[in-house]
Amino acid sequence: MKRTEHLLSRITINPKIMLGKPTIRGMRITVEQILRALSAGISENELLEEYPELEKKDFQAVFAYATGLVEEEQVFPVQVSA
């Protein structure tokens, strides 16, 4: 757990930065931007070149943050009547 907590400390939320979206270490790079780029096939190495202020651990932090959101997700069965 300590490792996850340490990673999550890299994700910051400040209403004055990017409208309060979760960002990486208070920079103007959002968790959403990184996830969108990775899901579009852009590699971590390409992102590191494009954003030299990023560090490898930032990607781990993004994944830990996203994992936490999915863990909290609740699914409720819906009954559909015919």
N, C-alpha and C positions, 0 to 999 in steps of 0.2 A: 504493500500500500504506500509506503514512503516514496517509492520511485514514482508511482502514479501522481501522488500529491505534488512532488517536485516538478514533474512534467506539467501538471495543470497550472502551476504557478506562472508558467510562461504564457498562459492565455489570460488576457485582461479584458475587462469590460469597463468602459468609461463613456458616459453619455456625451462627452465632448469630443470623442474620437470615433469617427465613422458611425455616427448616430447611435452609439452604444452597442454596435455589433461586436461580438467577440473578436479580438485582434491578437496578433502575436506580439508579445512583449511591448504593448502600447504603441506599436508602429501602425501605420495606415495600411497594413496587410491583414485582411480578415481571414478567419477560419474558413468562411464560405469561399473566398477567392481560391484558397489553396485546394479545398476539396473539389471545386468546379474544375480547376486546372488539371488536377490529377485524374479526375473521372473523364476528362476530355483526351487523356492520353499523353499529357505533358509530363515528362519525367521529373523526379526530384532534382536531378542534376541540371536540367534545363531551368527549373525554377531558381535554383541556387545561382545560376549564371545571371538570370534576369533580375533577381533580388539578392545582391551580394550580402545584404545585412541579415539574411536568413541563415540559420544554422541547421544542421541535420536533426538535432534534438527538437527543433520547432515542428518538424513533420510528426515525430512521435507524440508531441503534445497535441497536435491537431487530431490525431487518431484517438488518443486517450480521451479528449474532449468529446468527440463524436461517439465513442463507445459509451461514455457516461450518459449521453442523451438517449441512446438506444436502450440502455439498461433501464432507464426510468419510464420508457414507453409502456403504456398499458393497452391491452387489446381486449375489447369486450365483444362477445358474440352477439350478433344481431339476428333475431328471428324474423323471417319474412313469411307472412301469411299469404296463402294463395287465394 
